[in-house]
Amino acid sequence: MSTFNFHGEISGPSNFGDGGKIEIHHHGAHPAEALRLATELVRQLRAEDRPVLVEQAEVVRGELVRADQEQRPADPGRVRRALETISMGLTTGSAGLALAQELGRVIGL
């Protein structure tokens, strides 16, 4: 902790934390929203004719379904690996990449 004394005006947005970043996480979004995004991701990757990436999207969707059935949180490692594989196989600006990123955000990864 610093003993830095600040004698200036304190108003407006301030940056707190490591590197001056403010991070607000809304973990634990409703499971139905995550499942909806996972289903949409599978559909989008099929439309883009990406069979290998569809398999990874099915891994994510399957884990979300199993977690919901067993009333437990989804395995973050399994979901993260699959989403990373999907992200590496897609181009910047694609709808599939946007869905994968949003799904990771909703899940809290």
N, C-alpha and C positions, 0 to 999 in steps of 0.2 A: 504494500500500500504506500502510496506516495504522500508526502507532506507538502505537495505543491500548493501554494496559495494563489488563488485566482481573484483578482480584484476588478475584473471587468464586468460588463453587463451580462446577466444570465437570462437569456430569453431565446426563443426559437428552438429549432431542433438541435439536439446535442448527440454526439456519438459516444456511446459507452461500450466497453468490452474490448476484447482483443482486436487490435488493428482498427479501432474506431468503428466497428460494425455493430449495428443493432440487428439482432436476429429474433424474430418472433415466429415460433413454431406452433402450429395448430395440429398437434398429433392426435391421432385417434378419431379422425373424421368417420362419419357413419360408414359401416362396412358395406352397405348397399351401394354407396357412391363409388367405393373402390372396386367393387365387383362390376358395376356398370362400366367404369373406365377400362377395366381389364377385358371385358367382353367387346367393347368398342375397339380396343387395341388389336385383338385377334381379328376382328372383322376388317379393320384397316390394313393390316399386314397381308391378309388374304387378297384384298383388293389390289395391293401393290405387288402381288405374286412373289412373296418372300417366304417360301415354305420353311426354311431353317429358323427364321425369326418367329414364324407362327408357332413352331414347337416351343420356343422360349416363352412366348406370350401365353400359351396353354399351361406352361409350368406355373406362371404367376397366377393365372385364373384358377387353376386347380388348387393351389395352395390357399388362396383366399376362400374358395368354397369349402375345403376341408377344415380350415380354421373356424369358419362360421359354424359348420356342422358340429365341431368338437368344442365350440364356445371357448376358443383360445385365440391369442394374437397370432397373426401370420408370422411364419419364420422369416425374420428380416434378412438373414443371410441368403437364403434360397431366393427370395424375391429380388434382393439387390443384385445378385449375380445374373439372374435372368434379365433384369432391366438393363444392366450394364452391357450385356451381350447384344440386346436389341439396339441400344443406343449406338454402339460401335458399328452396327451394320446399316444404319440409316444416315441419310444426308441431312445436313443442317437445313432447317426450315420445312422438313417434311411433316405431314400430319401425324405419321406414326411416331416420330421422335417427340413431337409436342404431347401426344397422348402418354408416351412412356414417362416423360418428365413430370407431367401432371399427376400421373398415377403414383410415382415415387413421392411427390410432395404430399399427396393426400394420405398415403400410408405413413409418412413421416420419416422417409429415408433421406 
